[in-house]
Amino acid sequence: MAYEIVDVFTDRPYAGNPLAVVFGGEGLAGDQMQLLAREFNLSETIFVLPSTAGATYRARIFTPETELPFAGHPSIGAAVTSVRRGLAEAGEIVQECGAGLLPISVTPASATLTGGTPTLSAGLPADELLDLVGLDAEDFAGGSALPARAGCGLEFVLLPVHRDALARAWAHSERARALKVTGISVFAWDADTRTAYVRVFCPGVSVPEDPATGSAALGLGVWLVGNGWLPGDGTSSYTVHQGVEMHRPSLLECTVTASGGAVTTATVSGHVVAIARGEIAVPPFIG
């Protein structure tokens, strides 16, 4: 099967979040796709497949450990790669995935993804989450706003901290397992510039740290509106810087649209850079 490696949420090579995009896998079972994801050993591998619902294509997304219903950097990377390979036309396309039919506006170099249904949980205990990422109470920067799970198809725990705490953060797998946290976004928010500086840890899916996480960036917008840090009506833009501590600087440009204090839609945009292409053997069927 043909595959490409691309860097997502960057306009230069060897930055952003690397992604494997596999084509021609419609005859594969899920366990074969999982084997390939483990072979690539990137945070995610995406399989571009024929759609069964009238979309431009269907996507299945795997970490080295498990399949995800949706993820941002694979969706952006697959859309741009498909257009560049001539498998779809630039403009408005639709991706079928576990989170539904998601619109993507795509060019040969970048794409804007509209997330799925926005969700926001009740507040979570800050002290337990700070302990999970090795930080203390004085590192918390939420004020009266509590951490919470938020997302647009894939939820993450959102934990606001002071910017100087980011360099010291690290997810402890056993604590994450005890709290049933599979993914946590630790962020510092600059209200004046509407910019977030972010680290995302995913101990529950064998991704210790992710250099660029579109789904978490979407969830951040939901959290910001839900806690009054962004307007509760109209469309607001914000920027996410991620991956700096991993030496994989990433830039995610986001918008969130709200009405009456509730988010209706959120988008995330980024560039994609082609790095490598080749062929990979079909793995054996296990099931």
C-alpha positions in Angstrom: 0.0 0.0 0.0 1.1 3.6 -0.6 1.8 5.9 2.3 3.1 9.4 2.9 4.6 11.0 6.0 3.6 14.6 6.4 4.2 17.2 9.1 1.0 18.9 10.2 0.4 22.4 11.7 3.7 23.8 10.4 4.8 25.5 7.2 8.3 24.1 7.3 9.6 20.5 7.4 10.6 18.7 10.5 8.3 20.7 12.8 4.7 20.3 13.7 3.1 16.8 14.2 4.3 14.0 12.0 1.5 11.8 10.5 1.4 8.7 8.4 -1.3 8.7 5.7 -2.1 5.3 4.2 -4.0 4.8 1.0 -5.6 1.7 -0.5 -6.4 0.0 2.8 -10.1 -0.7 2.2 -9.4 -4.5 2.3 -7.8 -4.3 5.8 -9.4 -5.3 9.0 -9.1 -3.1 12.1 -6.3 -5.2 13.7 -4.2 -4.9 10.5 -4.6 -1.1 10.6 -3.5 -1.2 14.3 -0.4 -3.2 13.4 0.5 -0.6 10.8 0.0 2.2 13.3 2.4 0.5 15.7 4.9 0.0 12.9 4.9 3.7 12.1 4.9 4.5 15.8 3.7 8.1 15.4 1.1 9.7 17.5 -1.5 8.9 14.8 -1.8 7.0 11.5 -4.8 7.7 9.3 -6.3 5.4 6.6 -8.1 7.2 3.7 -10.9 4.9 2.5 -13.9 5.0 0.2 -16.9 6.6 1.9 -20.1 4.7 2.7 -22.1 7.9 3.4 -21.5 10.1 0.4 -18.5 11.9 1.8 -15.3 12.7 -0.1 -13.6 9.8 1.8 -13.9 7.9 5.0 -11.1 8.1 7.6 -10.0 5.6 10.3 -7.5 7.0 12.8 -5.2 4.9 15.0 -2.7 5.7 17.7 -0.1 3.0 18.4 -2.5 1.7 21.1 -6.1 2.2 19.9 -8.5 3.6 17.3 -9.9 7.1 17.7 -13.3 8.3 16.4 -11.7 11.6 15.4 -8.5 13.6 15.6 -7.5 17.0 14.3 -4.0 16.7 12.9 -4.8 13.4 11.0 -7.9 15.0 9.5 -6.0 18.1 8.4 -3.1 16.0 7.1 -5.2 13.5 5.2 -7.3 16.3 3.5 -4.2 18.2 2.2 -2.4 15.0 1.1 -5.5 13.7 -0.7 -5.8 17.0 -2.7 -2.1 17.1 -3.4 -2.2 13.5 -4.8 -5.2 14.4 -7.0 -7.7 12.1 -5.1 -9.9 15.1 -4.2 -10.4 18.6 -5.5 -9.3 21.7 -3.5 -12.2 23.5 -1.9 -14.9 22.1 0.3 -14.7 18.4 1.1 -16.4 16.2 3.7 -14.6 13.6 5.8 -16.6 10.6 7.2 -15.2 9.4 10.5 -16.4 8.3 13.9 -17.4 11.8 14.9 -19.7 12.1 11.9 -19.5 14.0 8.6 -17.0 16.8 9.1 -16.5 19.6 6.5 -13.0 20.6 5.6 -11.9 23.6 3.5 -8.7 22.5 1.8 -5.9 23.7 -0.4 -2.8 21.8 -1.6 -0.9 23.4 1.4 -3.4 23.9 4.3 -6.8 23.1 5.5 -9.5 24.3 7.9 -11.5 21.6 9.8 -14.9 22.2 11.4 -15.2 20.0 14.5 -18.1 17.8 15.6 -20.7 18.5 18.3 -19.2 20.7 21.1 -19.2 19.2 24.5 -18.2 20.5 28.0 -18.3 18.6 31.2 -18.8 19.9 34.8 -15.7 21.2 36.6 -13.1 18.7 37.8 -10.8 18.9 40.9 -7.8 21.1 40.1 -5.6 19.6 42.8 -5.8 16.0 41.5 -5.1 17.1 37.9 -2.2 19.3 38.9 -0.7 16.3 40.8 -1.2 14.2 37.6 1.0 16.5 35.6 3.5 17.1 38.5 2.5 20.7 39.3 1.5 22.4 42.5 -1.5 24.6 43.6 0.4 27.8 42.9 0.8 26.8 39.3 -3.0 26.9 38.7 -4.1 29.9 36.7 -7.8 29.2 36.4 -9.0 31.5 39.2 -12.7 30.5 39.7 -12.7 28.5 36.4 -12.3 24.8 37.0 -10.6 22.3 34.7 -13.1 20.3 32.7 -13.4 17.9 29.8 -14.2 19.6 26.5 -14.1 18.7 22.8 -15.7 18.6 19.4 -15.7 14.9 18.7 -12.9 13.9 21.0 -12.7 15.3 24.6 -9.6 16.3 26.5 -9.2 17.6 30.1 -8.3 21.3 29.9 -6.1 22.5 32.8 -5.1 26.3 32.9 -1.7 27.0 34.4 0.8 29.8 34.6 3.1 29.9 31.6 6.3 29.2 33.6 4.7 26.0 34.8 4.5 24.5 31.3 8.2 23.5 31.2 7.8 21.5 34.4 4.7 19.6 33.4 4.7 15.9 32.6 1.9 13.3 32.8 2.2 10.4 35.2 0.6 7.4 33.6 -0.5 5.7 36.8 -2.1 8.8 38.1 -3.8 9.4 34.8 -5.1 5.8 34.8 -6.5 6.2 38.4 -8.3 9.4 37.3 -9.4 7.9 34.0 -7.7 10.7 32.1 -6.6 9.5 28.6 -5.7 13.0 27.4 -4.9 16.3 29.1 -4.2 19.7 27.7 -2.1 21.9 30.0 -2.3 25.5 28.8 -1.3 29.0 29.6 -3.7 31.7 28.3 -2.7 35.2 27.2 -6.0 37.1 27.2 -4.6 40.2 25.5 -3.5 38.4 22.4 -6.0 35.5 22.6 -3.1 33.1 22.5 -2.7 29.8 24.3 0.7 28.1 25.0 -0.1 24.4 25.3 1.3 21.0 26.1 -0.9 17.9 25.5 -0.2 14.5 27.2 -2.1 11.4 26.1 -0.9 8.6 28.5 -4.1 6.6 27.9 -3.3 6.0 24.2 0.4 5.4 24.4 1.3 9.0 23.3 3.4 10.5 26.2 3.2 13.9 24.6 1.7 15.2 21.3 3.4 18.1 19.5 0.2 19.4 17.9 -3.4 18.4 18.7 -6.2 19.8 16.7 -8.9 18.1 18.6 -7.6 19.5 21.9 -7.4 23.0 20.3 -11.1 22.7 19.4 -11.9 21.7 22.9 -10.0 24.6 24.3 -12.3 27.0 22.5 -15.3 25.3 24.0 -13.7 25.6 27.5 -12.8 29.3 27.0 -16.3 30.2 26.0 -17.9 28.1 28.7 -15.8 29.9 31.4 -16.3 33.4 29.9 -12.7 33.8 28.7 -14.0 34.3 25.2 -17.3 36.0 24.2 -20.5 33.9 24.6 -21.9 35.3 21.3 -20.4 35.6 17.8 -17.2 34.2 16.4 -13.9 34.6 18.1 -10.4 33.7 16.9 -7.5 32.4 19.0 -4.1 31.0 18.4 -2.4 27.9 19.8 1.3 27.4 20.1 2.3 23.8 20.9 5.2 21.4 20.7 7.9 23.9 21.7 9.2 21.8 24.5 9.5 18.8 22.1 11.5 20.8 19.6 8.5 20.4 17.2 7.0 23.9 17.2 3.4 23.9 15.9 0.9 26.7 15.1 -2.9 26.1 15.2 -5.2 28.9 14.1 -8.7 28.4 15.6 -12.2 30.0 15.8 -15.1 29.3 18.0 -18.7 30.5 17.4 -21.1 30.8 20.3 -24.7 31.9 20.9 -26.1 32.6 24.4 -22.9 31.4 26.1 -22.9 28.0 24.3 -20.6 27.0 21.5 -22.2 26.0 18.3 -19.2 25.4 16.1 -15.4 25.5 16.2 -12.7 25.3 13.6 -8.9 24.6 13.5 -6.6 25.5 10.6 -3.0 24.6 9.8 -0.4 24.0 7.1 0.9 20.6 6.0 4.4 19.8 4.7 5.2 16.6 2.7 8.2 14.7 4.1 8.3 11.2 2.7 6.4 8.7 0.6 6.7 5.0 -0.1 5.1 1.6 0.0 4.4 -0.6 3.0 3.6 -4.3 3.1 0.2 -5.5 4.1 0.3 -7.0 7.6 -1.1 -10.4 8.4 -4.7 -10.8 9.5 -4.9 -11.6 13.2 -8.6 -11.8 14.2 
